[in-house]
Amino acid sequence: MTKGIDKYSIDSTDYTVGRDNVQKWGFDVHNPVFGISAGLIILFLIATMLADADTAKTALDGIKWAIIDRFDWVFISAGNIFVVFCVLLILSPFGKIRLGGQSATAEYSYFSWLSMLFAAGMGIGLMFWSVAEPAAYYTGWYETPLGVEANTPEAAKLAMAATMYHWGLHPWAIYGVVALSLAFFTYNKGLPLSIRSIFYPILGDRAWGWAGHIVDILAVIATLFGLATSLGLGAQQAASGIQHVFGIDAGLTSQVIVISVVTLLAVISVMRGIDGGVKVISNVNMVVAVVLMTLVLVIGFSVTVPAIPSTLMGYFEYLLPLSNPFGREDEAWFQGWTVFYWAWWVSWSPFVGMFIARVSKGRTVREFLTAVLIVPTLFTLIWMSTFGSLAIDQVVNEVGTLGEKGLTDVSLAMFQMFDALPLGNMLSIVAIVLVLVFFITSSDSGSLVIDSITAGGKVDAPIMQRMFWAFIEGAIAIALLWIGGAEAVQAIQAGAISTALPFIFILLLMCVSLLLGMRTEMQKLK
């Protein structure tokens, strides 16, 4: 069966992606993966509708804390491994390998490429947490990082450093590992664009059997809950912003309406594909994000500009202490914040990784990883420094609602900060639009990715199938919001952490498999 061009390649005549696929009712499904994934998710949704919300929330919370208490060190250690792994690949001879072969050329411009990977990878989260997170760390709203005393100059410096830690190199290293692995085995080894393909050096032909099915099923479930996390947070923030600006109630009904409308728009984008939908929206997204950031940066010039180098220096100063998984004085803080973030990034990694892989053919490994790690981290540095420093400054000087009352509602924090700035109402409206557009980008690109996994690696599955997964993502987000009620964020966190744990071990094995595959590629370059 494995007669391909080298040890880890296969002929299209040997393995047809649709071998186990069934075409029916407008679907083209890889039976075990699609059927089991869809079945488990539908069972979850039915159980959610039938169960008492408090009972469901208690169960989710119990699972979340059981995982955190036993495996917090696994999440933190794995995150460190991924960063080191990516840096070593950039510096190693493997960096000269070109995705798609040495004659391959890039399909997208740098701007479109970076816009798509950034919008898919972080958008909604940056909007939701860029004000709330630094303010929370500074005030000790839910503990403080490294046990520093709240409301002090050191707390301000550490608040920005810890925020940057959660949104900097570590998440993008996680995405980079998955994206590079998928791109390499798809474009250089001729394997299907599916998570199982990455493990061909380890599993051999078993990658096309149940071992591969399990890997893809775990990827689908992790991705769905990771996406639901972002969609749930985005719905909360958009609804809160609409209430803040227009006076429309931001309760569960409004959040469900937001999710439903955005899901319909995402379906339209999905139907148009990457070039006609996702790329266009991502480019618009990037422009609007830069405009909003620039406006806030200029308005708060005396605070925001000095914060950029200060945040960068603080990030590197506290990087090692924050990355330590053992003997921490701030156990409650890093379990409640860092472990959740790492689980969120892990659960998002199949989705973001596969999406980045689909648009990255023609880049060298060094170019790819440098761009994926450094460019988004630098943009995030400017973004977080701009919004976070203004938030802390308002709290310190008791300016506006955020400064006078502190952090009362994380979904309202950004809009409360805008109220104290010139053009505050206009900034809030732009922010609402940006949240919604980020929302659409995450949903449509996520649907394309899950669609590919459940179709056995195909990138052109039927539109009905894409629509199905877009609606499922929205349904999970609504279910988690309903379970959580007033504490929806906790329910959302529980869903992400619960599904991310098994997948983090898959990511660690992925590093080994990628190295095995790259060794054979290097032999062709000699």
C-alpha angles and dihedrals in degrees: 000000000000102000096135131132096282142000094291102037133092133198119247085232090058099048123027111193091219095050092116094028126119123204111208139133091007093307131116103195137177095227106221096038098042095039098047095040094048091042094052092047093047090049089052091051093048092047089049093052093047098042128081108260094230092050092050092047092050091051093049092047091050092053092046096053094042089057094044095049093052104031108029090111090053093058094047095044093047091051090055091048092054093052093049091045093054094046091050091050091052091052096040130085087256086076092079094061110112119217106242096019133296093290095050119117130207116264097205135044118252091253095052092041095050092041092055097046093044096046091048094044107048117353107118094035093056090052093047101045108026092092102023098049100054090042090050093051094045095050097037090240087160105008124297131262116263090001094280117164112265123243095024132118089253089052090054092051093045092045090061093042093050092047090051090047090059094047103034135071098337100063093042091049089055090050091043094056093053095040095049093045093051094044093047098049092042101044101028102033101032096237125144118274095255135113092246091062091067091065097053092107089056103033102030113191089350085078086078092051134061095305088061092042091056092049092052093044091053089048093052095048094045090049094049093052092042090053091045088055091058095040091051093050091045092051091050093050096043092049091047091049092049090050091047094051104029104022096240113147113262097207128128092283092058092046091052090050090051092050092046095049094045091047090055090050090048090052089056090050092047090052089056093052130218100310098040098037121011097039094048094048092044092053091049089046093054093049093050091046092052091047092051093046092047093051092051091043092054096042092053095034098143091053104031103046097053088046093065098069090035092055092047093052092045090050093058093039093057099030096101097043091048090048094054109112097190138064096006121170090207098057094143091051099048093041092050097042116016097040090050092050094048090049089049092051092046092050090048094046099088090050098043092036095052092043092051090046092054092057100037106073113135098032121117117240090247093048091044098050094040091053095042093049105033108032098052090041091054092047090048090050091057093042096049093042091052099048099029097049091050090049093052091044091055091049092048093049095036092238120165128339094311091051096044100041101024123217106340102151121018093204091056098042097096094048092047089053091050090053090069093051131079111265087019096153092050091048090052092052092049089049092052091051091048093050090051093048092047086049091056092046093052093047098046097043090045091052091052091052098047088045090057094048094049091047092058096259100316117144097199104053117156121285092242089062093051090050091050093058093044090056092045091054091053092047093054092049090051091048093053092047090050092049093048098045108173089359096049093141090064092052090048091051091050092054093051096046094046094054096039098060099076092040094056090067089051089055092052090053088047090065091056093047093049092054091050091052094045092053090064091047092054090057089062091054096054 
